[in-house]
Amino acid sequence: MELKSYDKSWLPAFKGAFLILFGIIAMLRIFGTIKTLAVLFIALIGMMAILLLGYGIMFKRSRFRGWTIVSGLVNLAFAIYLASQVGASRMEIVWIILCWVMFYAISEIIEAGILVSLNNAFAALYLLNALLTLLFGYFLYQLTGNFTEQGVFYLGLIALVFGLANTLSAYLLSRIKEPK
């Protein structure tokens, strides 16, 4: 495998910036309710859906345009469903977020598979992001039973590390140019 360009380097950059911001907010203990967490995730999932759908619609020559549009539609469905359930119980909100986290980890693995099919060594970055996504989901799940300030701090720490890894992934993906 070799390093090749990949046309969606902006996706980990966007997610990384959001997770860094979320991590800092959580570590500083600025927000206090699960509903605030839900609103933050609605913003993340909704913006990712808009970016994926916009990218899929605008760039008709993308090799994996169908996957991008389907992924955007699923993200949009999660954002709309989570927005409609903001008034639900804490456990319901967390389970919706956890289902999205699982979907996102699976989509990262699919992206890694796409890169492997292109003989692109950056597949390892997407596998790392999938593992970090699952780790974030695990800590979020652990937080459900004990929603304490310390638990929120640890979730924020994981989000910060995860955000930095995503930002680094985006930087590395953007530095490789398509061969002429």
Secondary structure as GFF3:
##gff-version 3
##sequence-region A 1 180
A	DSSP	alpha_helix	10	27	.	.	.	ID=ss1
A	DSSP	alpha_helix	34	58	.	.	.	ID=ss2
A	DSSP	alpha_helix	65	84	.	.	.	ID=ss3
A	DSSP	alpha_helix	90	117	.	.	.	ID=ss4
A	DSSP	alpha_helix	123	145	.	.	.	ID=ss5
A	DSSP	alpha_helix	149	175	.	.	.	ID=ss6
###
